């Protein structure tokens, strides 16, 4: 068979058509393939009349998001929650600005920065307490942050609470702000950078700390709770339009997260098992984070208080990360938090 | 003789590939670098199997092929006519070359925030990024090819009274066809390279997303298996496009 231009064009069109058909499955009744693929568990969705997509990153600070997703599909709920995994915070910010997601988990100072920049978002709940550590190389003899003078420590973002807290600790130990050299690194690269000796330590949320410990290359210098009791790194951020237009969905969401947090607190090993396929992470690492000690991360007392956020804001303004004081009433919205929080009745035998 | 030659054509690259795999294997086997810095070929193979069995790999391949193909067809569909037109109009070429070059040098990574803000999440921002990366080099190389057609061709064409469309289809287009094929192959290469960056943008599937996701999931073995698939598919697509050079009305450009 001789190849001609006509045949080539026909071939290209056929290729395009086949790929298009495989991509969009026009014969299947509804929804995109994307949606289906990411659904780890397809439950009966009893009487859920509405649904909402909630953004998260695969870190244990956002653990309650996949738990709420799972819970909304296996128990009786009014709203079906679909968790959407992102891989970095700048993308989450853009998606929230474009209203592609209207509720998402996010590092607290970044949410405050968005509010300062005029994006109408509110902090409705917390993701967790504690859950971060300062990790240094295993053979490093340092006993306190003071011993790390002149060293390089990596942080996940300028707008993360870790950045504020470590500066507070330096102040407490009588150090100058430039005594430690800070670099911003994507969290997944931190354990390897530490092992390779490119950095001397890092301060980030789990499971990126546990990874270095399990590799045998790092050890914990400080748990976040040692520096700042009831440490907060990530919060639930909701777009004001959603609060105005569908307050009942927001109420369901906050209740769902509160109940999921309580459930995770009581069923730590099961929570690791449930989250692993959502995070697409090794279950052993998550299991280590959740079960080795309850001091690593906690999912109780998740109501955001004025005092917590005033403290974060004051620190951030002092460091020049935020510019203006925003009244707490504008930043926080506690109206949706349920009075009695009971653990979500997740059927343990349904966890894949 | 001919058969022997085609055998060695096949054999030599195979030896190089096997040698490469052997070096990789030995580096891991003798622990020259720690396992967390370089997963072994065995780990990569196991994770490929895992991804295939989970059905993710097929879905990711389709998603990526779709985005790259659409991005590429758009940039070829707009870039080739535009390049042909610019090549024939010296004044417009003079006016537009600097701005085309300006955009050519912008990395698709720089467009990511705008891609999300303008095209939201899913296929569209990724296609936009692929288009931005592939379009400008395509226009510029075709424009240059047209501009360098020997003027004698056009003098002869004037004798035959060729004008407008006829001039384009009978003289310009055939004269630059070999260069168009090359430009398409190069652009397709760029489009395929950009896939990893393009799928950082709020995609939920695709080969590039697979790499980002593996990184986030602290699974470098999966990242390597996706890299292998991206490389192999890129190779296969280029082989397909290179078939175009065998077309009878193009062959002259290659038979030297």
Interface residues (C-beta under 8 A of the other chain):
Chain A: X2 X3 X4 X5 X8 X12 X15 X16 X19 X20 X22 X23 X33 X34 X37 X38 X57 X58 X84 X85 X86 X87 X88 X90 X91 X94 X95 X97 X98 X100 X186 X188 X189 X191 X192 X195 X196 X207 X208 X211 X215 X217 X279 X280 X281 X282 X285
Chain B: X34 X36 X37 X55 X56 X59 X62 X63 X65 X66 X69 X70 X73 X112 X113 X116 X117 X120 X121 X122 X200 X201 X202 X204 X205 X209 X212 X213 X214 X215 X216 X217 X218 X219 X243 X244 X246 X247 X248 X249
